[in-house]
Amino acid sequence: MVNFTRDVHTTILARIQRDPAYVQALWNEAVQLFLEGEPQTAKIILRDLVNATVGFEGLAERIQKPSKSVHRMLSAAGNPTMDNLSAIFLAVKPAQRTPNRRSAPARQTSTPHK
């Protein structure tokens, strides 16, 4: 019998790397979970985002903290300060894409008649 199951963690990481909309949805969910008092679940999502995007070493460089400290902050027992948490969220925040709009033709203003 062939086993077709795949580790859910591997699946999530692969999707993060190929689907910007999914990354945005996860980031939004992590923010919402923190605001609703569920930091443990939010930290799990943040860890996945970090692992699949900037990596812990890259995150440590971006927020100017030792890598070991960053790992601790996002561990199950981690308790990051608001400053560190804010820096982490900003470091993994997906780039905001603006819709590709055609620019409207410039409106000509009428000159007053003399």
mmCIF file of the C-alpha atoms, coordinates in Angstrom:
data_MODEL
# 
_entry.id   MODEL 
# 
loop_
_atom_site.group_PDB 
_atom_site.id 
_atom_site.type_symbol 
_atom_site.label_atom_id 
_atom_site.label_alt_id 
_atom_site.label_comp_id 
_atom_site.label_asym_id 
_atom_site.label_entity_id 
_atom_site.label_seq_id 
_atom_site.pdbx_PDB_ins_code 
_atom_site.Cartn_x 
_atom_site.Cartn_y 
_atom_site.Cartn_z 
_atom_site.occupancy 
_atom_site.B_iso_or_equiv 
_atom_site.pdbx_formal_charge 
_atom_site.auth_seq_id 
_atom_site.auth_comp_id 
_atom_site.auth_asym_id 
_atom_site.auth_atom_id 
_atom_site.pdbx_PDB_model_num 
ATOM 1   C CA . MET A 1 1   ? 0.000   0.000  0.000   1.00 0.00 ? 1   MET A CA 1 
ATOM 2   C CA . VAL A 1 2   ? 1.331   3.450  -0.934  1.00 0.00 ? 2   VAL A CA 1 
ATOM 3   C CA . ASN A 1 3   ? 1.186   6.241  1.608   1.00 0.00 ? 3   ASN A CA 1 
ATOM 4   C CA . PHE A 1 4   ? -0.029  9.442  -0.076  1.00 0.00 ? 4   PHE A CA 1 
ATOM 5   C CA . THR A 1 5   ? -0.242  11.602 3.026   1.00 0.00 ? 5   THR A CA 1 
ATOM 6   C CA . ARG A 1 6   ? 2.071   14.536 3.423   1.00 0.00 ? 6   ARG A CA 1 
ATOM 7   C CA . ASP A 1 7   ? 3.107   16.265 6.598   1.00 0.00 ? 7   ASP A CA 1 
ATOM 8   C CA . VAL A 1 8   ? 0.770   19.226 7.132   1.00 0.00 ? 8   VAL A CA 1 
ATOM 9   C CA . HIS A 1 9   ? 3.676   21.438 8.181   1.00 0.00 ? 9   HIS A CA 1 
ATOM 10  C CA . THR A 1 10  ? 5.484   20.709 4.903   1.00 0.00 ? 10  THR A CA 1 
ATOM 11  C CA . THR A 1 11  ? 2.304   21.474 2.968   1.00 0.00 ? 11  THR A CA 1 
ATOM 12  C CA . ILE A 1 12  ? 1.820   24.800 4.740   1.00 0.00 ? 12  ILE A CA 1 
ATOM 13  C CA . LEU A 1 13  ? 5.435   25.858 4.184   1.00 0.00 ? 13  LEU A CA 1 
ATOM 14  C CA . ALA A 1 14  ? 5.246   24.967 0.496   1.00 0.00 ? 14  ALA A CA 1 
ATOM 15  C CA . ARG A 1 15  ? 2.047   26.960 0.047   1.00 0.00 ? 15  ARG A CA 1 
ATOM 16  C CA . ILE A 1 16  ? 3.512   29.977 1.836   1.00 0.00 ? 16  ILE A CA 1 
ATOM 17  C CA . GLN A 1 17  ? 6.397   29.973 -0.618  1.00 0.00 ? 17  GLN A CA 1 
ATOM 18  C CA . ARG A 1 18  ? 4.172   29.916 -3.703  1.00 0.00 ? 18  ARG A CA 1 
ATOM 19  C CA . ASP A 1 19  ? 0.969   31.764 -2.747  1.00 0.00 ? 19  ASP A CA 1 
ATOM 20  C CA . PRO A 1 20  ? 1.202   35.460 -1.728  1.00 0.00 ? 20  PRO A CA 1 
ATOM 21  C CA . ALA A 1 21  ? -2.535  35.611 -0.961  1.00 0.00 ? 21  ALA A CA 1 
ATOM 22  C CA . TYR A 1 22  ? -2.131  32.733 1.490   1.00 0.00 ? 22  TYR A CA 1 
ATOM 23  C CA . VAL A 1 23  ? 0.791   34.530 3.160   1.00 0.00 ? 23  VAL A CA 1 
ATOM 24  C CA . GLN A 1 24  ? -1.361  37.646 3.566   1.00 0.00 ? 24  GLN A CA 1 
ATOM 25  C CA . ALA A 1 25  ? -4.236  35.585 4.993   1.00 0.00 ? 25  ALA A CA 1 
ATOM 26  C CA . LEU A 1 26  ? -1.939  33.876 7.507   1.00 0.00 ? 26  LEU A CA 1 
ATOM 27  C CA . TRP A 1 27  ? -0.390  37.174 8.542   1.00 0.00 ? 27  TRP A CA 1 
ATOM 28  C CA . ASN A 1 28  ? -3.857  38.707 9.020   1.00 0.00 ? 28  ASN A CA 1 
ATOM 29  C CA . GLU A 1 29  ? -4.928  35.658 11.042  1.00 0.00 ? 29  GLU A CA 1 
ATOM 30  C CA . ALA A 1 30  ? -1.866  35.904 13.310  1.00 0.00 ? 30  ALA A CA 1 
ATOM 31  C CA . VAL A 1 31  ? -2.596  39.580 13.979  1.00 0.00 ? 31  VAL A CA 1 
ATOM 32  C CA . GLN A 1 32  ? -6.248  38.827 14.713  1.00 0.00 ? 32  GLN A CA 1 
ATOM 33  C CA . LEU A 1 33  ? -5.365  35.939 17.030  1.00 0.00 ? 33  LEU A CA 1 
ATOM 34  C CA . PHE A 1 34  ? -3.049  38.167 19.079  1.00 0.00 ? 34  PHE A CA 1 
ATOM 35  C CA . LEU A 1 35  ? -5.725  40.834 19.325  1.00 0.00 ? 35  LEU A CA 1 
ATOM 36  C CA . GLU A 1 36  ? -8.257  38.239 20.453  1.00 0.00 ? 36  GLU A CA 1 
ATOM 37  C CA . GLY A 1 37  ? -6.012  36.874 23.204  1.00 0.00 ? 37  GLY A CA 1 
ATOM 38  C CA . GLU A 1 38  ? -4.706  33.723 21.519  1.00 0.00 ? 38  GLU A CA 1 
ATOM 39  C CA . PRO A 1 39  ? -0.947  34.359 21.418  1.00 0.00 ? 39  PRO A CA 1 
ATOM 40  C CA . GLN A 1 40  ? 0.062   30.679 21.366  1.00 0.00 ? 40  GLN A CA 1 
ATOM 41  C CA . THR A 1 41  ? -1.744  30.020 18.084  1.00 0.00 ? 41  THR A CA 1 
ATOM 42  C CA . ALA A 1 42  ? -0.527  33.317 16.635  1.00 0.00 ? 42  ALA A CA 1 
ATOM 43  C CA . LYS A 1 43  ? 3.080   32.377 17.459  1.00 0.00 ? 43  LYS A CA 1 
ATOM 44  C CA . ILE A 1 44  ? 2.663   29.038 15.644  1.00 0.00 ? 44  ILE A CA 1 
ATOM 45  C CA . ILE A 1 45  ? 1.532   30.898 12.527  1.00 0.00 ? 45  ILE A CA 1 
ATOM 46  C CA . LEU A 1 46  ? 4.352   33.431 12.862  1.00 0.00 ? 46  LEU A CA 1 
ATOM 47  C CA . ARG A 1 47  ? 6.908   30.605 13.172  1.00 0.00 ? 47  ARG A CA 1 
ATOM 48  C CA . ASP A 1 48  ? 5.600   29.073 9.944   1.00 0.00 ? 48  ASP A CA 1 
ATOM 49  C CA . LEU A 1 49  ? 5.762   32.442 8.191   1.00 0.00 ? 49  LEU A CA 1 
ATOM 50  C CA . VAL A 1 50  ? 9.305   33.049 9.425   1.00 0.00 ? 50  VAL A CA 1 
ATOM 51  C CA . ASN A 1 51  ? 10.488  29.563 8.437   1.00 0.00 ? 51  ASN A CA 1 
ATOM 52  C CA . ALA A 1 52  ? 9.036   29.815 4.934   1.00 0.00 ? 52  ALA A CA 1 
ATOM 53  C CA . THR A 1 53  ? 10.034  33.409 4.210   1.00 0.00 ? 53  THR A CA 1 
ATOM 54  C CA . VAL A 1 54  ? 12.935  35.224 5.914   1.00 0.00 ? 54  VAL A CA 1 
ATOM 55  C CA . GLY A 1 55  ? 14.141  32.397 8.187   1.00 0.00 ? 55  GLY A CA 1 
ATOM 56  C CA . PHE A 1 56  ? 15.115  32.898 11.817  1.00 0.00 ? 56  PHE A CA 1 
ATOM 57  C CA . GLU A 1 57  ? 18.591  34.181 10.963  1.00 0.00 ? 57  GLU A CA 1 
ATOM 58  C CA . GLY A 1 58  ? 17.108  36.696 8.519   1.00 0.00 ? 58  GLY A CA 1 
ATOM 59  C CA . LEU A 1 59  ? 14.486  37.757 11.043  1.00 0.00 ? 59  LEU A CA 1 
ATOM 60  C CA . ALA A 1 60  ? 17.161  38.198 13.709  1.00 0.00 ? 60  ALA A CA 1 
ATOM 61  C CA . GLU A 1 61  ? 19.084  40.504 11.373  1.00 0.00 ? 61  GLU A CA 1 
ATOM 62  C CA . ARG A 1 62  ? 15.980  42.487 10.448  1.00 0.00 ? 62  ARG A CA 1 
ATOM 63  C CA . ILE A 1 63  ? 14.940  43.121 14.044  1.00 0.00 ? 63  ILE A CA 1 
ATOM 64  C CA . GLN A 1 64  ? 18.522  43.356 15.304  1.00 0.00 ? 64  GLN A CA 1 
ATOM 65  C CA . LYS A 1 65  ? 18.190  40.648 17.940  1.00 0.00 ? 65  LYS A CA 1 
ATOM 66  C CA . PRO A 1 66  ? 20.201  37.466 18.465  1.00 0.00 ? 66  PRO A CA 1 
ATOM 67  C CA . SER A 1 67  ? 18.781  34.483 16.584  1.00 0.00 ? 67  SER A CA 1 
ATOM 68  C CA . LYS A 1 68  ? 18.542  32.488 19.814  1.00 0.00 ? 68  LYS A CA 1 
ATOM 69  C CA . SER A 1 69  ? 16.372  35.225 21.349  1.00 0.00 ? 69  SER A CA 1 
ATOM 70  C CA . VAL A 1 70  ? 14.086  35.261 18.310  1.00 0.00 ? 70  VAL A CA 1 
ATOM 71  C CA . HIS A 1 71  ? 13.651  31.479 18.556  1.00 0.00 ? 71  HIS A CA 1 
ATOM 72  C CA . ARG A 1 72  ? 12.766  31.845 22.241  1.00 0.00 ? 72  ARG A CA 1 
ATOM 73  C CA . MET A 1 73  ? 10.287  34.674 21.551  1.00 0.00 ? 73  MET A CA 1 
ATOM 74  C CA . LEU A 1 74  ? 8.305   32.519 19.138  1.00 0.00 ? 74  LEU A CA 1 
ATOM 75  C CA . SER A 1 75  ? 8.573   29.293 21.136  1.00 0.00 ? 75  SER A CA 1 
ATOM 76  C CA . ALA A 1 76  ? 5.602   27.863 23.012  1.00 0.00 ? 76  ALA A CA 1 
ATOM 77  C CA . ALA A 1 77  ? 6.945   29.363 26.263  1.00 0.00 ? 77  ALA A CA 1 
ATOM 78  C CA . GLY A 1 78  ? 8.105   32.590 24.609  1.00 0.00 ? 78  GLY A CA 1 
ATOM 79  C CA . ASN A 1 79  ? 6.838   35.900 25.887  1.00 0.00 ? 79  ASN A CA 1 
ATOM 80  C CA . PRO A 1 80  ? 8.022   38.636 23.499  1.00 0.00 ? 80  PRO A CA 1 
ATOM 81  C CA . THR A 1 81  ? 7.687   42.265 24.500  1.00 0.00 ? 81  THR A CA 1 
ATOM 82  C CA . MET A 1 82  ? 5.302   44.424 22.495  1.00 0.00 ? 82  MET A CA 1 
ATOM 83  C CA . ASP A 1 83  ? 8.274   46.151 20.850  1.00 0.00 ? 83  ASP A CA 1 
ATOM 84  C CA . ASN A 1 84  ? 9.749   42.818 19.755  1.00 0.00 ? 84  ASN A CA 1 
ATOM 85  C CA . LEU A 1 85  ? 6.385   41.474 18.676  1.00 0.00 ? 85  LEU A CA 1 
ATOM 86  C CA . SER A 1 86  ? 5.713   44.576 16.618  1.00 0.00 ? 86  SER A CA 1 
ATOM 87  C CA . ALA A 1 87  ? 9.142   44.276 14.983  1.00 0.00 ? 87  ALA A CA 1 
ATOM 88  C CA . ILE A 1 88  ? 8.474   40.614 14.147  1.00 0.00 ? 88  ILE A CA 1 
ATOM 89  C CA . PHE A 1 89  ? 5.094   41.380 12.597  1.00 0.00 ? 89  PHE A CA 1 
ATOM 90  C CA . LEU A 1 90  ? 6.608   44.176 10.495  1.00 0.00 ? 90  LEU A CA 1 
ATOM 91  C CA . ALA A 1 91  ? 9.524   41.990 9.416   1.00 0.00 ? 91  ALA A CA 1 
ATOM 92  C CA . VAL A 1 92  ? 7.290   39.213 8.087   1.00 0.00 ? 92  VAL A CA 1 
ATOM 93  C CA . LYS A 1 93  ? 4.487   41.451 6.838   1.00 0.00 ? 93  LYS A CA 1 
ATOM 94  C CA . PRO A 1 94  ? 3.733   40.630 3.216   1.00 0.00 ? 94  PRO A CA 1 
ATOM 95  C CA . ALA A 1 95  ? 4.391   43.368 0.706   1.00 0.00 ? 95  ALA A CA 1 
ATOM 96  C CA . GLN A 1 96  ? 1.211   45.226 -0.077  1.00 0.00 ? 96  GLN A CA 1 
ATOM 97  C CA . ARG A 1 97  ? 0.422   45.012 -3.737  1.00 0.00 ? 97  ARG A CA 1 
ATOM 98  C CA . THR A 1 98  ? -1.479  47.881 -5.215  1.00 0.00 ? 98  THR A CA 1 
ATOM 99  C CA . PRO A 1 99  ? -3.965  47.146 -7.952  1.00 0.00 ? 99  PRO A CA 1 
ATOM 100 C CA . ASN A 1 100 ? -2.664  47.849 -11.411 1.00 0.00 ? 100 ASN A CA 1 
ATOM 101 C CA . ARG A 1 101 ? -4.870  50.749 -12.431 1.00 0.00 ? 101 ARG A CA 1 
ATOM 102 C CA . ARG A 1 102 ? -4.705  52.656 -15.622 1.00 0.00 ? 102 ARG A CA 1 
ATOM 103 C CA . SER A 1 103 ? -4.147  56.265 -14.871 1.00 0.00 ? 103 SER A CA 1 
ATOM 104 C CA . ALA A 1 104 ? -7.039  58.464 -15.724 1.00 0.00 ? 104 ALA A CA 1 
ATOM 105 C CA . PRO A 1 105 ? -6.424  61.053 -18.409 1.00 0.00 ? 105 PRO A CA 1 
ATOM 106 C CA . ALA A 1 106 ? -5.382  64.378 -16.998 1.00 0.00 ? 106 ALA A CA 1 
ATOM 107 C CA . ARG A 1 107 ? -8.296  66.717 -16.709 1.00 0.00 ? 107 ARG A CA 1 
ATOM 108 C CA . GLN A 1 108 ? -7.798  70.030 -18.346 1.00 0.00 ? 108 GLN A CA 1 
ATOM 109 C CA . THR A 1 109 ? -8.794  72.958 -16.288 1.00 0.00 ? 109 THR A CA 1 
ATOM 110 C CA . SER A 1 110 ? -10.487 75.728 -18.102 1.00 0.00 ? 110 SER A CA 1 
ATOM 111 C CA . THR A 1 111 ? -8.786  79.049 -18.065 1.00 0.00 ? 111 THR A CA 1 
ATOM 112 C CA . PRO A 1 112 ? -10.915 81.970 -17.053 1.00 0.00 ? 112 PRO A CA 1 
ATOM 113 C CA . HIS A 1 113 ? -12.018 84.132 -19.944 1.00 0.00 ? 113 HIS A CA 1 
ATOM 114 C CA . LYS A 1 114 ? -11.055 87.736 -19.763 1.00 0.00 ? 114 LYS A CA 1 
# 
